[in-house]
Amino acid sequence: MFVTDFAKPEASIMHADLDSFYASVEQRDDPRLRGRPVLVGGGVVLAASYEAKAYGVRTPMNGAQARALCPHAIVVPPRMDAYIEASKAVFEIFRSTTPLVEGISVDEAFLEVGGLGKISGTPVQIATGLRREVKEQVGLPITVGIACTKFLAKVASAVGKPDGLLLVEPGRELEFLHPLKIERLWGVGKVTAEKLHAFDIDTIGDLASHSEASIVSILGKGAGHHLHSLANNRDPRRVQTYRGRSSIGAQHALGRGPTSRQDLEASLISLVDRVTQRMRAAERTGRTVVLRLRFGDFTRVTRSHTLGRATADTQDILDASLTLLRDAGSLIADRGITLVGVTVSNIDRSGAEQLELQFDKPRDAPSASALDLALDGVHTKFGKKALTRGVLLGRDSGMSVPLLPD
């Protein structure tokens, strides 16, 4: 038994993760969907309710495959505005719980609750109150894992799902961790798991029992060191307090089917358009463009390029993004592609000043072109679909998913 009302020394890192977030919002807002299998997104499954997951549906699965597994599933279109509003409400609860909040995505965060005992109670009591507030105020189920390390807190929340609370007691971390399958390790995908299985390494305990050198020989230095450390619960990272937006990004799930080069570039163009519009709305500029790719074999890569100046100019960021994408062309051809994302980091918080523009002197404003700001005005007045690029006409560029709420 790993859940208790007290533990000394205190396990004080919480990982809070909304359950089947998009699908749960749909079930919250439409009582007819409650208790029924729900798929969000038709071409690619962006989220599946637990009733659908019971039939083997996973994300980001091709919609046709998901419907074959669960023929009676109810498919609903995504409503990103509703999800972002729900995310913002939940993050307000996080920040009212503790000032030490590290957002990971729109539906999960780490919270440090150490030292709040006299104010708020034990970590389990704090987590219980947080879950109750999210349920009562936002109407959504959330699972919380509590441990001494970020990694183990995240594993605990995954094991505790759905709608649960799990504390890993200090001193019993390895007892909890080692029987779990290696797929529970942060960073183990299908390809890495297959490599480890080939050496009869099936559980986290199996991996921990090997020397680091032997794991490095199988996986390489970086991955081998990282996973061997996690298997032994060595994770020195602390919760990083939110200090303002450090990046703005979005991603598209593309599904498991083939994606043409033209469609992939169209998805990336659409992403860059949306990301840069959000940057200008937030009066931010950035210097580093990061491309994120997930392949058909579940492996991931990131590629980045740092610009000569901070900017929110769509064309500058698009040119860098397309160059990074084309440089990864051989990997995409070999492995297939299931997700593309773009993030602009190294955010400059003086962006408000840099975004000032005289339309008759566009060179005076290095951060956004006159066309960018004119398009922003059209989108604000008439909606984002009122005006679009010719290359995107007739194409479904997919649903843009923000990595964190703005």
VEXKOL-995613 format. One record per residue (C-alpha): residue number from 1; residue in three letters; x, y, z negated. Coordinates in steps of 0.5 Angstrom, whole numbers. Example, Ala and Ser with C-alpha at 12.3 -4.5 7.8 and 13.67 -1.06 7.14 Angstrom:
BEGIN
<site dolum="1" loke="ALA" X="25" Y="-9" Z="-16"/>
<site dolum="2" loke="SER" X="27" Y="-2" Z="-14"/>
END
This chain:
BEGIN
<site dolum="1" loke="MET" X="0" Y="0" Z="0"/>
<site dolum="2" loke="PHE" X="3" Y="7" Z="2"/>
<site dolum="3" loke="VAL" X="-2" Y="12" Z="0"/>
<site dolum="4" loke="THR" X="-2" Y="15" Z="-7"/>
<site dolum="5" loke="ASP" X="-4" Y="21" Z="-10"/>
<site dolum="6" loke="PHE" X="3" Y="22" Z="-13"/>
<site dolum="7" loke="ALA" X="10" Y="21" Z="-11"/>
<site dolum="8" loke="LYS" X="17" Y="23" Z="-14"/>
<site dolum="9" loke="PRO" X="21" Y="26" Z="-11"/>
<site dolum="10" loke="GLU" X="16" Y="29" Z="-7"/>
<site dolum="11" loke="ALA" X="14" Y="28" Z="1"/>
<site dolum="12" loke="SER" X="12" Y="34" Z="3"/>
<site dolum="13" loke="ILE" X="12" Y="34" Z="11"/>
<site dolum="14" loke="MET" X="6" Y="34" Z="14"/>
<site dolum="15" loke="HIS" X="4" Y="32" Z="21"/>
<site dolum="16" loke="ALA" X="-3" Y="34" Z="23"/>
<site dolum="17" loke="ASP" X="-6" Y="31" Z="29"/>
<site dolum="18" loke="LEU" X="-13" Y="32" Z="32"/>
<site dolum="19" loke="ASP" X="-16" Y="26" Z="34"/>
<site dolum="20" loke="SER" X="-17" Y="25" Z="42"/>
<site dolum="21" loke="PHE" X="-18" Y="33" Z="42"/>
<site dolum="22" loke="TYR" X="-21" Y="34" Z="48"/>
<site dolum="23" loke="ALA" X="-26" Y="29" Z="48"/>
<site dolum="24" loke="SER" X="-28" Y="30" Z="40"/>
<site dolum="25" loke="VAL" X="-29" Y="38" Z="42"/>
<site dolum="26" loke="GLU" X="-34" Y="35" Z="48"/>
<site dolum="27" loke="GLN" X="-37" Y="30" Z="43"/>
<site dolum="28" loke="ARG" X="-38" Y="36" Z="38"/>
<site dolum="29" loke="ASP" X="-41" Y="40" Z="43"/>
<site dolum="30" loke="ASP" X="-46" Y="35" Z="46"/>
<site dolum="31" loke="PRO" X="-49" Y="31" Z="41"/>
<site dolum="32" loke="ARG" X="-51" Y="26" Z="46"/>
<site dolum="33" loke="LEU" X="-44" Y="24" Z="47"/>
<site dolum="34" loke="ARG" X="-43" Y="22" Z="40"/>
<site dolum="35" loke="GLY" X="-41" Y="15" Z="39"/>
<site dolum="36" loke="ARG" X="-41" Y="14" Z="47"/>
<site dolum="37" loke="PRO" X="-35" Y="13" Z="51"/>
<site dolum="38" loke="VAL" X="-33" Y="20" Z="54"/>
<site dolum="39" loke="LEU" X="-27" Y="21" Z="59"/>
<site dolum="40" loke="VAL" X="-25" Y="28" Z="60"/>
<site dolum="41" loke="GLY" X="-23" Y="29" Z="67"/>
<site dolum="42" loke="GLY" X="-25" Y="25" Z="73"/>
<site dolum="43" loke="GLY" X="-19" Y="25" Z="78"/>
<site dolum="44" loke="VAL" X="-14" Y="24" Z="72"/>
<site dolum="45" loke="VAL" X="-16" Y="22" Z="65"/>
<site dolum="46" loke="LEU" X="-14" Y="28" Z="60"/>
<site dolum="47" loke="ALA" X="-17" Y="25" Z="54"/>
<site dolum="48" loke="ALA" X="-21" Y="19" Z="52"/>
<site dolum="49" loke="SER" X="-26" Y="18" Z="46"/>
<site dolum="50" loke="TYR" X="-24" Y="12" Z="42"/>
<site dolum="51" loke="GLU" X="-30" Y="9" Z="44"/>
<site dolum="52" loke="ALA" X="-27" Y="9" Z="51"/>
<site dolum="53" loke="LYS" X="-20" Y="7" Z="48"/>
<site dolum="54" loke="ALA" X="-23" Y="1" Z="46"/>
<site dolum="55" loke="TYR" X="-24" Y="-1" Z="53"/>
<site dolum="56" loke="GLY" X="-16" Y="0" Z="54"/>
<site dolum="57" loke="VAL" X="-17" Y="7" Z="57"/>
<site dolum="58" loke="ARG" X="-11" Y="11" Z="56"/>
<site dolum="59" loke="THR" X="-8" Y="18" Z="58"/>
<site dolum="60" loke="PRO" X="-6" Y="20" Z="64"/>
<site dolum="61" loke="MET" X="-10" Y="14" Z="67"/>
<site dolum="62" loke="ASN" X="-13" Y="15" Z="74"/>
<site dolum="63" loke="GLY" X="-20" Y="16" Z="73"/>
<site dolum="64" loke="ALA" X="-22" Y="10" Z="78"/>
<site dolum="65" loke="GLN" X="-18" Y="6" Z="74"/>
<site dolum="66" loke="ALA" X="-21" Y="8" Z="67"/>
<site dolum="67" loke="ARG" X="-28" Y="7" Z="70"/>
<site dolum="68" loke="ALA" X="-26" Y="0" Z="72"/>
<site dolum="69" loke="LEU" X="-24" Y="-1" Z="65"/>
<site dolum="70" loke="CYS" X="-30" Y="2" Z="62"/>
<site dolum="71" loke="PRO" X="-36" Y="3" Z="67"/>
<site dolum="72" loke="HIS" X="-41" Y="6" Z="63"/>
<site dolum="73" loke="ALA" X="-36" Y="12" Z="61"/>
<site dolum="74" loke="ILE" X="-39" Y="19" Z="61"/>
<site dolum="75" loke="VAL" X="-34" Y="23" Z="65"/>
<site dolum="76" loke="VAL" X="-35" Y="30" Z="63"/>
<site dolum="77" loke="PRO" X="-31" Y="36" Z="67"/>
<site dolum="78" loke="PRO" X="-25" Y="39" Z="62"/>
<site dolum="79" loke="ARG" X="-27" Y="46" Z="59"/>
<site dolum="80" loke="MET" X="-20" Y="49" Z="57"/>
<site dolum="81" loke="ASP" X="-23" Y="55" Z="54"/>
<site dolum="82" loke="ALA" X="-27" Y="51" Z="49"/>
<site dolum="83" loke="TYR" X="-21" Y="47" Z="47"/>
<site dolum="84" loke="ILE" X="-16" Y="53" Z="46"/>
<site dolum="85" loke="GLU" X="-22" Y="57" Z="42"/>
<site dolum="86" loke="ALA" X="-22" Y="50" Z="37"/>
<site dolum="87" loke="SER" X="-14" Y="50" Z="37"/>
<site dolum="88" loke="LYS" X="-14" Y="57" Z="35"/>
<site dolum="89" loke="ALA" X="-19" Y="56" Z="29"/>
<site dolum="90" loke="VAL" X="-15" Y="50" Z="27"/>
<site dolum="91" loke="PHE" X="-9" Y="53" Z="27"/>
<site dolum="92" loke="GLU" X="-12" Y="59" Z="23"/>
<site dolum="93" loke="ILE" X="-13" Y="53" Z="18"/>
<site dolum="94" loke="PHE" X="-6" Y="51" Z="18"/>
<site dolum="95" loke="ARG" X="-3" Y="58" Z="17"/>
<site dolum="96" loke="SER" X="-8" Y="59" Z="11"/>
<site dolum="97" loke="THR" X="-6" Y="52" Z="8"/>
<site dolum="98" loke="THR" X="2" Y="54" Z="8"/>
<site dolum="99" loke="PRO" X="6" Y="59" Z="11"/>
<site dolum="100" loke="LEU" X="11" Y="54" Z="14"/>
<site dolum="101" loke="VAL" X="7" Y="52" Z="20"/>
<site dolum="102" loke="GLU" X="11" Y="49" Z="27"/>
<site dolum="103" loke="GLY" X="6" Y="48" Z="32"/>
<site dolum="104" loke="ILE" X="8" Y="42" Z="37"/>
<site dolum="105" loke="SER" X="2" Y="43" Z="42"/>
<site dolum="106" loke="VAL" X="-5" Y="45" Z="42"/>
<site dolum="107" loke="ASP" X="-7" Y="39" Z="38"/>
<site dolum="108" loke="GLU" X="-2" Y="38" Z="33"/>
<site dolum="109" loke="ALA" X="3" Y="41" Z="28"/>
<site dolum="110" loke="PHE" X="8" Y="40" Z="22"/>
<site dolum="111" loke="LEU" X="7" Y="43" Z="16"/>
<site dolum="112" loke="GLU" X="11" Y="44" Z="10"/>
<site dolum="113" loke="VAL" X="8" Y="44" Z="3"/>
<site dolum="114" loke="GLY" X="13" Y="43" Z="-2"/>
<site dolum="115" loke="GLY" X="13" Y="48" Z="-8"/>
<site dolum="116" loke="LEU" X="5" Y="49" Z="-7"/>
<site dolum="117" loke="GLY" X="4" Y="44" Z="-13"/>
<site dolum="118" loke="LYS" X="2" Y="49" Z="-18"/>
<site dolum="119" loke="ILE" X="-2" Y="53" Z="-13"/>
<site dolum="120" loke="SER" X="-6" Y="48" Z="-8"/>
<site dolum="121" loke="GLY" X="-4" Y="41" Z="-12"/>
<site dolum="122" loke="THR" X="0" Y="35" Z="-9"/>
<site dolum="123" loke="PRO" X="1" Y="34" Z="-2"/>
<site dolum="124" loke="VAL" X="-4" Y="29" Z="-1"/>
<site dolum="125" loke="GLN" X="-9" Y="33" Z="-5"/>
<site dolum="126" loke="ILE" X="-7" Y="39" Z="0"/>
<site dolum="127" loke="ALA" X="-8" Y="34" Z="6"/>
<site dolum="128" loke="THR" X="-15" Y="32" Z="4"/>
<site dolum="129" loke="GLY" X="-17" Y="39" Z="3"/>
<site dolum="130" loke="LEU" X="-14" Y="41" Z="10"/>
<site dolum="131" loke="ARG" X="-18" Y="35" Z="13"/>
<site dolum="132" loke="ARG" X="-24" Y="37" Z="10"/>
<site dolum="133" loke="GLU" X="-24" Y="45" Z="12"/>
<site dolum="134" loke="VAL" X="-22" Y="42" Z="19"/>
<site dolum="135" loke="LYS" X="-28" Y="38" Z="19"/>
<site dolum="136" loke="GLU" X="-33" Y="43" Z="16"/>
<site dolum="137" loke="GLN" X="-31" Y="49" Z="19"/>
<site dolum="138" loke="VAL" X="-29" Y="47" Z="26"/>
<site dolum="139" loke="GLY" X="-33" Y="40" Z="27"/>
<site dolum="140" loke="LEU" X="-27" Y="36" Z="29"/>
<site dolum="141" loke="PRO" X="-23" Y="30" Z="26"/>
<site dolum="142" loke="ILE" X="-16" Y="30" Z="24"/>
<site dolum="143" loke="THR" X="-11" Y="25" Z="22"/>
<site dolum="144" loke="VAL" X="-5" Y="27" Z="17"/>
<site dolum="145" loke="GLY" X="1" Y="24" Z="16"/>
<site dolum="146" loke="ILE" X="6" Y="26" Z="10"/>
<site dolum="147" loke="ALA" X="13" Y="24" Z="9"/>
<site dolum="148" loke="CYS" X="20" Y="26" Z="7"/>
<site dolum="149" loke="THR" X="22" Y="27" Z="15"/>
<site dolum="150" loke="LYS" X="19" Y="30" Z="21"/>
<site dolum="151" loke="PHE" X="19" Y="24" Z="25"/>
<site dolum="152" loke="LEU" X="16" Y="19" Z="19"/>
<site dolum="153" loke="ALA" X="11" Y="24" Z="18"/>
<site dolum="154" loke="LYS" X="9" Y="24" Z="26"/>
<site dolum="155" loke="VAL" X="9" Y="16" Z="25"/>
<site dolum="156" loke="ALA" X="5" Y="16" Z="19"/>
<site dolum="157" loke="SER" X="0" Y="20" Z="23"/>
<site dolum="158" loke="ALA" X="0" Y="15" Z="29"/>
<site dolum="159" loke="VAL" X="-1" Y="9" Z="24"/>
<site dolum="160" loke="GLY" X="-7" Y="13" Z="20"/>
<site dolum="161" loke="LYS" X="-11" Y="14" Z="26"/>
<site dolum="162" loke="PRO" X="-17" Y="16" Z="27"/>
<site dolum="163" loke="ASP" X="-19" Y="21" Z="22"/>
<site dolum="164" loke="GLY" X="-14" Y="18" Z="17"/>
<site dolum="165" loke="LEU" X="-9" Y="20" Z="12"/>
<site dolum="166" loke="LEU" X="-3" Y="16" Z="10"/>
<site dolum="167" loke="LEU" X="3" Y="18" Z="6"/>
<site dolum="168" loke="VAL" X="9" Y="14" Z="6"/>
<site dolum="169" loke="GLU" X="12" Y="14" Z="-1"/>
<site dolum="170" loke="PRO" X="19" Y="16" Z="-2"/>
<site dolum="171" loke="GLY" X="24" Y="10" Z="-3"/>
<site dolum="172" loke="ARG" X="19" Y="6" Z="1"/>
<site dolum="173" loke="GLU" X="20" Y="9" Z="8"/>
<site dolum="174" loke="LEU" X="24" Y="3" Z="11"/>
<site dolum="175" loke="GLU" X="19" Y="-2" Z="8"/>
<site dolum="176" loke="PHE" X="14" Y="2" Z="12"/>
<site dolum="177" loke="LEU" X="18" Y="3" Z="18"/>
<site dolum="178" loke="HIS" X="21" Y="-3" Z="20"/>
<site dolum="179" loke="PRO" X="16" Y="-8" Z="21"/>
<site dolum="180" loke="LEU" X="13" Y="-3" Z="27"/>
<site dolum="181" loke="LYS" X="14" Y="-4" Z="34"/>
<site dolum="182" loke="ILE" X="20" Y="0" Z="37"/>
<site dolum="183" loke="GLU" X="15" Y="3" Z="42"/>
<site dolum="184" loke="ARG" X="13" Y="7" Z="35"/>
<site dolum="185" loke="LEU" X="20" Y="11" Z="36"/>
<site dolum="186" loke="TRP" X="20" Y="18" Z="38"/>
<site dolum="187" loke="GLY" X="23" Y="17" Z="45"/>
<site dolum="188" loke="VAL" X="22" Y="10" Z="47"/>
<site dolum="189" loke="GLY" X="18" Y="9" Z="53"/>
<site dolum="190" loke="LYS" X="16" Y="3" Z="58"/>
<site dolum="191" loke="VAL" X="23" Y="3" Z="61"/>
<site dolum="192" loke="THR" X="27" Y="4" Z="54"/>
<site dolum="193" loke="ALA" X="23" Y="-1" Z="51"/>
<site dolum="194" loke="GLU" X="24" Y="-6" Z="56"/>
<site dolum="195" loke="LYS" X="31" Y="-5" Z="56"/>
<site dolum="196" loke="LEU" X="31" Y="-7" Z="48"/>
<site dolum="197" loke="HIS" X="26" Y="-12" Z="49"/>
<site dolum="198" loke="ALA" X="31" Y="-16" Z="53"/>
<site dolum="199" loke="PHE" X="36" Y="-16" Z="47"/>
<site dolum="200" loke="ASP" X="30" Y="-19" Z="43"/>
<site dolum="201" loke="ILE" X="30" Y="-12" Z="39"/>
<site dolum="202" loke="ASP" X="22" Y="-12" Z="38"/>
<site dolum="203" loke="THR" X="21" Y="-8" Z="32"/>
<site dolum="204" loke="ILE" X="24" Y="-2" Z="29"/>
<site dolum="205" loke="GLY" X="27" Y="-6" Z="24"/>
<site dolum="206" loke="ASP" X="31" Y="-10" Z="29"/>
<site dolum="207" loke="LEU" X="34" Y="-4" Z="32"/>
<site dolum="208" loke="ALA" X="36" Y="-2" Z="25"/>
<site dolum="209" loke="SER" X="40" Y="-8" Z="24"/>
<site dolum="210" loke="HIS" X="44" Y="-7" Z="30"/>
<site dolum="211" loke="SER" X="50" Y="-3" Z="29"/>
<site dolum="212" loke="GLU" X="50" Y="4" Z="33"/>
<site dolum="213" loke="ALA" X="55" Y="2" Z="38"/>
<site dolum="214" loke="SER" X="51" Y="-4" Z="40"/>
<site dolum="215" loke="ILE" X="45" Y="0" Z="41"/>
<site dolum="216" loke="VAL" X="49" Y="6" Z="45"/>
<site dolum="217" loke="SER" X="52" Y="0" Z="49"/>
<site dolum="218" loke="ILE" X="45" Y="-1" Z="51"/>
<site dolum="219" loke="LEU" X="42" Y="6" Z="52"/>
<site dolum="220" loke="GLY" X="48" Y="10" Z="53"/>
<site dolum="221" loke="LYS" X="51" Y="15" Z="48"/>
<site dolum="222" loke="GLY" X="45" Y="20" Z="47"/>
<site dolum="223" loke="ALA" X="39" Y="16" Z="47"/>
<site dolum="224" loke="GLY" X="43" Y="10" Z="43"/>
<site dolum="225" loke="HIS" X="45" Y="15" Z="37"/>
<site dolum="226" loke="HIS" X="38" Y="18" Z="37"/>
<site dolum="227" loke="LEU" X="34" Y="12" Z="36"/>
<site dolum="228" loke="HIS" X="39" Y="9" Z="31"/>
<site dolum="229" loke="SER" X="38" Y="15" Z="27"/>
<site dolum="230" loke="LEU" X="31" Y="15" Z="27"/>
<site dolum="231" loke="ALA" X="30" Y="7" Z="26"/>
<site dolum="232" loke="ASN" X="34" Y="8" Z="19"/>
<site dolum="233" loke="ASN" X="30" Y="14" Z="18"/>
<site dolum="234" loke="ARG" X="36" Y="19" Z="19"/>
<site dolum="235" loke="ASP" X="32" Y="26" Z="21"/>
<site dolum="236" loke="PRO" X="35" Y="32" Z="18"/>
<site dolum="237" loke="ARG" X="30" Y="37" Z="22"/>
<site dolum="238" loke="ARG" X="26" Y="42" Z="17"/>
<site dolum="239" loke="VAL" X="20" Y="45" Z="19"/>
<site dolum="240" loke="GLN" X="21" Y="51" Z="23"/>
<site dolum="241" loke="THR" X="17" Y="57" Z="21"/>
<site dolum="242" loke="TYR" X="13" Y="60" Z="27"/>
<site dolum="243" loke="ARG" X="16" Y="67" Z="28"/>
<site dolum="244" loke="GLY" X="13" Y="69" Z="35"/>
<site dolum="245" loke="ARG" X="12" Y="66" Z="41"/>
<site dolum="246" loke="SER" X="19" Y="63" Z="44"/>
<site dolum="247" loke="SER" X="16" Y="60" Z="50"/>
<site dolum="248" loke="ILE" X="10" Y="60" Z="55"/>
<site dolum="249" loke="GLY" X="8" Y="54" Z="59"/>
<site dolum="250" loke="ALA" X="3" Y="49" Z="62"/>
<site dolum="251" loke="GLN" X="3" Y="42" Z="65"/>
<site dolum="252" loke="HIS" X="-1" Y="38" Z="70"/>
<site dolum="253" loke="ALA" X="-2" Y="31" Z="69"/>
<site dolum="254" loke="LEU" X="-2" Y="28" Z="76"/>
<site dolum="255" loke="GLY" X="-5" Y="21" Z="75"/>
<site dolum="256" loke="ARG" X="-1" Y="14" Z="77"/>
<site dolum="257" loke="GLY" X="-3" Y="15" Z="85"/>
<site dolum="258" loke="PRO" X="2" Y="17" Z="90"/>
<site dolum="259" loke="THR" X="3" Y="25" Z="90"/>
<site dolum="260" loke="SER" X="5" Y="28" Z="97"/>
<site dolum="261" loke="ARG" X="11" Y="33" Z="97"/>
<site dolum="262" loke="GLN" X="6" Y="39" Z="99"/>
<site dolum="263" loke="ASP" X="1" Y="37" Z="93"/>
<site dolum="264" loke="LEU" X="6" Y="37" Z="88"/>
<site dolum="265" loke="GLU" X="9" Y="44" Z="90"/>
<site dolum="266" loke="ALA" X="2" Y="46" Z="90"/>
<site dolum="267" loke="SER" X="1" Y="44" Z="83"/>
<site dolum="268" loke="LEU" X="7" Y="48" Z="81"/>
<site dolum="269" loke="ILE" X="5" Y="54" Z="85"/>
<site dolum="270" loke="SER" X="-1" Y="54" Z="81"/>
<site dolum="271" loke="LEU" X="2" Y="53" Z="74"/>
<site dolum="272" loke="VAL" X="7" Y="59" Z="75"/>
<site dolum="273" loke="ASP" X="1" Y="63" Z="77"/>
<site dolum="274" loke="ARG" X="-2" Y="62" Z="71"/>
<site dolum="275" loke="VAL" X="4" Y="62" Z="66"/>
<site dolum="276" loke="THR" X="6" Y="69" Z="69"/>
<site dolum="277" loke="GLN" X="-1" Y="71" Z="69"/>
<site dolum="278" loke="ARG" X="-1" Y="69" Z="61"/>
<site dolum="279" loke="MET" X="6" Y="72" Z="60"/>
<site dolum="280" loke="ARG" X="4" Y="79" Z="63"/>
<site dolum="281" loke="ALA" X="-3" Y="79" Z="59"/>
<site dolum="282" loke="ALA" X="1" Y="78" Z="53"/>
<site dolum="283" loke="GLU" X="6" Y="83" Z="55"/>
<site dolum="284" loke="ARG" X="12" Y="78" Z="55"/>
<site dolum="285" loke="THR" X="18" Y="77" Z="59"/>
<site dolum="286" loke="GLY" X="23" Y="71" Z="60"/>
<site dolum="287" loke="ARG" X="29" Y="69" Z="62"/>
<site dolum="288" loke="THR" X="30" Y="61" Z="63"/>
<site dolum="289" loke="VAL" X="25" Y="57" Z="67"/>
<site dolum="290" loke="VAL" X="24" Y="50" Z="65"/>
<site dolum="291" loke="LEU" X="21" Y="44" Z="69"/>
<site dolum="292" loke="ARG" X="19" Y="38" Z="66"/>
<site dolum="293" loke="LEU" X="17" Y="32" Z="70"/>
<site dolum="294" loke="ARG" X="14" Y="25" Z="68"/>
<site dolum="295" loke="PHE" X="16" Y="19" Z="73"/>
<site dolum="296" loke="GLY" X="12" Y="13" Z="74"/>
<site dolum="297" loke="ASP" X="16" Y="9" Z="70"/>
<site dolum="298" loke="PHE" X="14" Y="13" Z="64"/>
<site dolum="299" loke="THR" X="21" Y="17" Z="63"/>
<site dolum="300" loke="ARG" X="22" Y="24" Z="63"/>
<site dolum="301" loke="VAL" X="27" Y="29" Z="65"/>
<site dolum="302" loke="THR" X="28" Y="37" Z="64"/>
<site dolum="303" loke="ARG" X="31" Y="42" Z="69"/>
<site dolum="304" loke="SER" X="33" Y="49" Z="67"/>
<site dolum="305" loke="HIS" X="35" Y="55" Z="70"/>
<site dolum="306" loke="THR" X="37" Y="62" Z="67"/>
<site dolum="307" loke="LEU" X="35" Y="68" Z="71"/>
<site dolum="308" loke="GLY" X="40" Y="74" Z="71"/>
<site dolum="309" loke="ARG" X="34" Y="78" Z="67"/>
<site dolum="310" loke="ALA" X="28" Y="77" Z="63"/>
<site dolum="311" loke="THR" X="22" Y="78" Z="68"/>
<site dolum="312" loke="ALA" X="15" Y="76" Z="68"/>
<site dolum="313" loke="ASP" X="15" Y="77" Z="76"/>
<site dolum="314" loke="THR" X="11" Y="71" Z="79"/>
<site dolum="315" loke="GLN" X="16" Y="70" Z="85"/>
<site dolum="316" loke="ASP" X="22" Y="70" Z="81"/>
<site dolum="317" loke="ILE" X="20" Y="65" Z="77"/>
<site dolum="318" loke="LEU" X="17" Y="61" Z="82"/>
<site dolum="319" loke="ASP" X="23" Y="61" Z="87"/>
<site dolum="320" loke="ALA" X="27" Y="58" Z="81"/>
<site dolum="321" loke="SER" X="22" Y="53" Z="79"/>
<site dolum="322" loke="LEU" X="21" Y="50" Z="87"/>
<site dolum="323" loke="THR" X="29" Y="50" Z="87"/>
<site dolum="324" loke="LEU" X="29" Y="46" Z="81"/>
<site dolum="325" loke="LEU" X="23" Y="41" Z="83"/>
<site dolum="326" loke="ARG" X="27" Y="40" Z="90"/>
<site dolum="327" loke="ASP" X="33" Y="39" Z="86"/>
<site dolum="328" loke="ALA" X="30" Y="33" Z="83"/>
<site dolum="329" loke="GLY" X="27" Y="30" Z="90"/>
<site dolum="330" loke="SER" X="31" Y="24" Z="90"/>
<site dolum="331" loke="LEU" X="29" Y="22" Z="83"/>
<site dolum="332" loke="ILE" X="21" Y="23" Z="85"/>
<site dolum="333" loke="ALA" X="22" Y="19" Z="91"/>
<site dolum="334" loke="ASP" X="25" Y="13" Z="87"/>
<site dolum="335" loke="ARG" X="20" Y="13" Z="81"/>
<site dolum="336" loke="GLY" X="14" Y="17" Z="83"/>
<site dolum="337" loke="ILE" X="11" Y="23" Z="79"/>
<site dolum="338" loke="THR" X="5" Y="23" Z="74"/>
<site dolum="339" loke="LEU" X="6" Y="30" Z="71"/>
<site dolum="340" loke="VAL" X="9" Y="37" Z="72"/>
<site dolum="341" loke="GLY" X="10" Y="42" Z="68"/>
<site dolum="342" loke="VAL" X="13" Y="49" Z="67"/>
<site dolum="343" loke="THR" X="16" Y="53" Z="61"/>
<site dolum="344" loke="VAL" X="19" Y="60" Z="61"/>
<site dolum="345" loke="SER" X="23" Y="61" Z="55"/>
<site dolum="346" loke="ASN" X="28" Y="66" Z="52"/>
<site dolum="347" loke="ILE" X="22" Y="70" Z="51"/>
<site dolum="348" loke="ASP" X="24" Y="78" Z="51"/>
<site dolum="349" loke="ARG" X="19" Y="81" Z="46"/>
<site dolum="350" loke="SER" X="21" Y="88" Z="49"/>
<site dolum="351" loke="GLY" X="16" Y="86" Z="55"/>
<site dolum="352" loke="ALA" X="11" Y="91" Z="54"/>
<site dolum="353" loke="GLU" X="16" Y="96" Z="56"/>
<site dolum="354" loke="GLN" X="19" Y="92" Z="61"/>
<site dolum="355" loke="LEU" X="12" Y="91" Z="64"/>
<site dolum="356" loke="GLU" X="11" Y="99" Z="65"/>
<site dolum="357" loke="LEU" X="10" Y="100" Z="73"/>
<site dolum="358" loke="GLN" X="9" Y="105" Z="78"/>
<site dolum="359" loke="PHE" X="5" Y="102" Z="84"/>
<site dolum="360" loke="ASP" X="9" Y="107" Z="88"/>
<site dolum="361" loke="LYS" X="16" Y="105" Z="85"/>
<site dolum="362" loke="PRO" X="15" Y="98" Z="85"/>
<site dolum="363" loke="ARG" X="23" Y="97" Z="84"/>
<site dolum="364" loke="ASP" X="23" Y="101" Z="77"/>
<site dolum="365" loke="ALA" X="19" Y="95" Z="74"/>
<site dolum="366" loke="PRO" X="24" Y="89" Z="75"/>
<site dolum="367" loke="SER" X="19" Y="85" Z="71"/>
<site dolum="368" loke="ALA" X="13" Y="84" Z="75"/>
<site dolum="369" loke="SER" X="11" Y="86" Z="82"/>
<site dolum="370" loke="ALA" X="5" Y="91" Z="84"/>
<site dolum="371" loke="LEU" X="2" Y="85" Z="87"/>
<site dolum="372" loke="ASP" X="2" Y="81" Z="81"/>
<site dolum="373" loke="LEU" X="-1" Y="87" Z="77"/>
<site dolum="374" loke="ALA" X="-6" Y="88" Z="82"/>
<site dolum="375" loke="LEU" X="-8" Y="81" Z="82"/>
<site dolum="376" loke="ASP" X="-9" Y="81" Z="75"/>
<site dolum="377" loke="GLY" X="-14" Y="86" Z="75"/>
<site dolum="378" loke="VAL" X="-18" Y="82" Z="80"/>
<site dolum="379" loke="HIS" X="-18" Y="76" Z="76"/>
<site dolum="380" loke="THR" X="-20" Y="80" Z="70"/>
<site dolum="381" loke="LYS" X="-25" Y="83" Z="73"/>
<site dolum="382" loke="PHE" X="-28" Y="78" Z="78"/>
<site dolum="383" loke="GLY" X="-25" Y="71" Z="75"/>
<site dolum="384" loke="LYS" X="-19" Y="67" Z="76"/>
<site dolum="385" loke="LYS" X="-22" Y="64" Z="83"/>
<site dolum="386" loke="ALA" X="-24" Y="70" Z="86"/>
<site dolum="387" loke="LEU" X="-17" Y="71" Z="89"/>
<site dolum="388" loke="THR" X="-12" Y="65" Z="91"/>
<site dolum="389" loke="ARG" X="-6" Y="63" Z="95"/>
<site dolum="390" loke="GLY" X="-7" Y="61" Z="102"/>
<site dolum="391" loke="VAL" X="-3" Y="55" Z="100"/>
<site dolum="392" loke="LEU" X="-8" Y="53" Z="95"/>
<site dolum="393" loke="LEU" X="-14" Y="53" Z="99"/>
<site dolum="394" loke="GLY" X="-18" Y="46" Z="99"/>
<site dolum="395" loke="ARG" X="-13" Y="43" Z="94"/>
<site dolum="396" loke="ASP" X="-14" Y="41" Z="87"/>
<site dolum="397" loke="SER" X="-8" Y="43" Z="84"/>
<site dolum="398" loke="GLY" X="-11" Y="40" Z="77"/>
<site dolum="399" loke="MET" X="-12" Y="42" Z="70"/>
<site dolum="400" loke="SER" X="-7" Y="47" Z="67"/>
<site dolum="401" loke="VAL" X="-6" Y="45" Z="60"/>
<site dolum="402" loke="PRO" X="-3" Y="50" Z="55"/>
<site dolum="403" loke="LEU" X="3" Y="47" Z="51"/>
<site dolum="404" loke="LEU" X="1" Y="52" Z="45"/>
<site dolum="405" loke="PRO" X="-5" Y="56" Z="44"/>
<site dolum="406" loke="ASP" X="-3" Y="64" Z="46"/>
END
